[in-house]
């Protein structure tokens, strides 16, 4: 076996007895990697408008919406409290008929997060504002992993308390966290059922309000 010296290779020379066809082919540059496909922004078509939202038209009313307050409760934050205070302050000006919470009140179903959630919603209670709470997956099970139906919700929003409010509309007999709100706004009384994720049809035994 012939040994190739570094100098011979560097000069492009072939040692005696080695033919051109036996030489190693020149190294080729690696193909450039394909650029990663950018993820689509689900809010790309959103339009941000400066200033506050427009007021309802004459004769109309609106509902305030609280989505995923779990993100506000991951850290010590007064944002949740500030939101409910703003809603009460704007109640008459914006003709807010009620507040709809869309679920995931807490992030890990712990007292440390249910307590500030309770304080924030009490602002609505003190302001006479009807509200509805829907539980999300993070409101179930220890650490909010939703492996079963256990929840601390009923410790902080018990039926015994909720049914004293004028907007109370009823509950299921074995699912106290499943209840109905009836918001009275300018002579109209829309009823708002509180669905729960993953409810099996066999458990829907009793109509709300009975």
C-alpha angles and dihedrals in degrees: 000000000000119000117220116218121222090238093055092051094046091053094045091240126142119226116236113284096023116111126212093246089058094055119105112262116251115268115259124218115256115253111259114257116253112252114252115258107251116239116250115250107232089205096048092113093049118116119210113211122197118236134029125316116275118265120253117269120257111290093015132108134193143208125233115227128213111194125189101341085177087092091056092051099050087086133026100279137155093201093102090051091047091053095054091045090053091050092054091046091052095042098108099029093054097029092234107190096188148326125260118201109202098206142269091085089171133023101223107012093247132144089241088066102031091056096060089041089055091049092050094050091046087066087064092046092051089047093053092244117151113226142180127211124201119189120231130201092270090060092065133079131001110316090007097276094136098226092142141003098269114125140163090221093102091054091060101030104031122179090238088065101035096052090062091068119095091233094056111124106177142276144234116268097238100024107060091171088064109078143138134243126208112196117198111212123169095327095318122105112195113190117222118198118205110228121198124212115254098011109164117227090235089066095056094092107137127042115241113266098030 
